[in-house]
Amino acid sequence: MKDDRVENMQPALSVVVVAYDMARELPRTLYSLSPEYQRDLAADDYEVIVVDNGSPQPIDSRVLDEFSGNLRHERIHPAPPAPARAANLGIGQARGDLVGLVLDGARIASPGLLAQARRASRLVERPIIATLAWHLGPTRHMDVSADTYDRAREDALLTEAEWTADGYALFGVSTLAASSARGWFRPMGESNGLFMPRELWDELGGIDEAFALAGGGLSNHDLYRRACELEDVQLVVLLGEGTFHQMHGGAATSGRFGWDEMHDEYVALRGRPYAPPRNKPLYVGEVPPGTLPTIADSAARAIDAHRRGVI
């Protein structure tokens, strides 16, 4: 299905969202990318491209029709277990000069994510714009049990947080993801809201489809590292923005694949262990009150690492 509203538009920004079997989570993700929620952008400034990576049941058309902005939808069926092909399909169809990827469609975006990414893209010629990731709730999702945290508890947490009125409230009810555990001021392992100019996506060739594990393994880590290794790029880290992972039975966060298995695939493909890129970042953004505790914690972690001589 394609939305005729966007057939002839030329947005400044395109956001690609890959989804698989996310009937509960995708409506929240799309709302968080909608003009009602995203700040300091007009509806015609951007488009959202949703790619269904072979869900057992296609995305409910009502969920797509309720999106008030410019949205297109593609479905791959049958689809490979990994999301790389779906991501590359969406990236290839993007019209914006700046293209963002949310590889996991179960991630709620913060309210200024898109406007700050566009602002960052105007500051340097070859920006790699990265954001940190959180898991909703008190514990990273690969570490929870049904006795401590489940989807029903998460639904209640989101209702109590009133996130649709103020998405920055999510910072107070979430935990940094493992790849973002060092905080804002030290290297991150991947970005779950990654933005680059179209020409840099072309240079990279998108996500490497050789990563075959369900959920993608370390394909997103690999994408981020390869992007940071491009010549003459500037890493830009968005302060005060991020994405928030909802529980959905994902391959990594549900424990179906552990780090060792994913890392073994990475080493087999790249011939080296994975390590976060060490690019010196430029920081862009604002600091809403709800993000101050995480900013303070990130600063404390960075100070401690500096004292111990840890990169």
C-alpha positions, 0 to 999 in steps of 0.5 A: 500500500502506498499513500497518494498524499506523498507521491509528489512531495519532496520532504527534507527528511525521511524516516524508515521504520522496520516492523515485524509482528508489532501489532501492540508496539507499532501504533505507539512508535508511529504516534511518536513520529507523527506531527502531533507529537514531534516538535518544531517540524511541519507535517510536510517537512518529512515522511515516514516509510514503514516496511513490514518484514514479513509479519505473520499478519500484515499491519492493520491498515487502520494503524497506517490510516490513523497516521496524520502525516506523510506515510508510505508502507511496503511489505516484504513477504516472504521475508528473510529473518533479518531486517536488513533487506527491509531497511534497504528497501525503505532507504532506497525509496526515501525522498529526503536529503536526510534519511533516518533509520529506526531498525526496530519498529518497537521504539518510541521516539522522543519529541524533538528527535526529528527536528534536532536531527535536521538541525544537526544535518545543517551544521557539518557537511558529512554528519553521522547523527546518532542517538542513544537508546533506552529500554522502558522499565527498571531493567534491560529487557533481556534481563527481565522475567515474567515475574518482574516485568512484562507487557502488561506492566509496561502498558501500565507504566506508559499510561502512568507516565502520560508520555503522549502529553510529554514524551520526555517523561519516558527518560524517568521510567527507562533504563539505558540499553546495553549499547548505550550504557556508557551514557552520552559522553562516552562511545556508544555501540550502536544507534537505534535512531541513526540519521545520515545524508542520502549520499552517505547511505549510498557510500555505505550501501545500506545495511549489510544483508550478509548478517542473517541471524533473526533480528539482524544480530550485530548488523546495526552495530556494523552499520554504525561502525562502518558509517563512523569509519567513512572518510571526513565524517563528523559524528553528531550525538543528539543530547536530550533525545533518544528512542525507547524500546518496548517489549515485543519478543525481539530476537536479542532482547528476548534472549533467543540470541546472546551476544556470543552468537551475534558476535561470532557472526560479526567476526566471521563477516568482518574478521575482527572483534566488534568495538565501538567507534571512537570518533570525537562527537559534536553534541547538538540538542537541548536538555529538557528537565526530564533528561537531566538525571541521565545527563548527570549520570552520563557525566559521572560515568565519563568523569569516573572513566577519565580518572581510571584511564578508560576510553 
